[in-house]
Amino acid sequence: MSGSVLFDAPGPNAIKRSRILSIVFAVVAIAALGLAVYQLWLGGAFYQDRWDIFQEEELWFGARGLMVGLGTTLSIAGIAAVGAILLGIVLSILRNAYSSWVRIPVTIVLEFFRGMPVLLMMLFILIVFASGAYWAVVWALIVYNGAIIGEALRAGMKSLPKGQRESGLAIGLTPLRTTLEIELPQAFRIMLPIILAQLIVLLKDTSLGYIVGSPEIIRIGRQLVDFYDRQGGPYALSMFFVMLAIFLAINLTLSWLVRVLARRMSRPRRGGPNLDGTKTEAIPVSTQAMREVDPGAEITRLPGAGMQGGGS
């Protein structure tokens, strides 16, 4: 029985052990879940009076309601996501620079930002620059996730065949234009699932703003719990489940979008229509760049080879 290049295909005994272990783990998981539900029931988590506050409109849409906190969370995530992608692009370009005077300092800074906990970065920006809690969270997420995205894009460019860069340089493009027009678009397409997954992590990291006082949804929820507990709570557990449901809904939606985009990006690319409306074959990015440099260049396909260009 043949298997993967990494391991042999399991035999009958291995399959039997795997099924037994799967059944055991499933039973343990169900038992643990049942025990958790039982403990919650004993603690009164399912009593109606623990959930009555969520019928109040003020809790959701008031000046300090959950939707206000959710809006702050999404605005932080949106600004930080755009900033992190832009910073990642800049860092990936500088990281691949020919000059060691540029490449080495950028590498040191990038590794420092990647290794620094994002919470410490928030505290540092808040204390040193006195930016306020909101912008401390935004800038910390931009810097931290920008460093990770930059390294992902750099890895994507390094994974490309050397001929991609050489073709750009051969037709007269500068190293920077070769990176921007040939390597970076392909690297971004290759690493898009990883970048989107990192943006999901960025969204979840907005909850760290609770520590520095940012008015995101976790902090708003905690303040609401304190307010309603003084009126006869406790509501901490029910608020926890509500905020958990909100985060799960957002993250599962983003995860679904990541999977959809990953499938779309993995499909073979097709060329657009010609001026006369007829279909064309897919043209590599390097060939498109060559046409920009020399619009009169003739593009031919040799048998068993890729696109070849000839001057007009």
C-alpha angles and dihedrals in degrees: 000000000000123000143179125304087251101050142002121260110266117256128223094277093048091049090050092050091047092053092047092050091047091053092047093050091046091052092048091049093049091047092050091048091048091050091050092051090048092051090049090051091051089050091054096247091143097048113121093233089063091063104037094097091066089069090067115099091209091064091058106031105018125118088270097027131134094259090056089053091046090051090052091049093050093045091052090048093046096049092042092048093054092044093047093052092049092046090046091054092050093047093048091053094047091044089058095045117133093226113084088207087068102030100050098049091045090050091052093048092046094051090047092053092045092051097045115092110246092229091057088049090054091051092046093052092044094051102036101038098027088220097154126252096278097053093038088062093044095050094043091053091046094052097042098044092037089060092051094045090047091055090048091052091047090053089049092053091047090053092059119100112266089237090072092065094036092053091054093049091045093059092050104266117145117243090255094051090046090055095044099042104031114018104032098052091051093044091050090052092048095047098038095108090052092047092050091047089053090052089056088054088049091056092052091047090061086080088071086072086080088076095055095041102259110159095237125142097275093054092044090050091050091051091050091051091052091049097049094040088064087058095056108296154132098180101147096106096046091048089050091056092047094051090044090054091050093051092044092051092051096043095045089051091051091046090053090051090050091054092047093049092045090054092047093048091050093058118100112267118241128205122247125245123286121241089268091054097254120132122256132204121254112279121206118243090245090057091050089053090050091054090052090054094042111018090183095057115124114229115207133173117225119207109270092003139089130252116315126196131210130185119251 
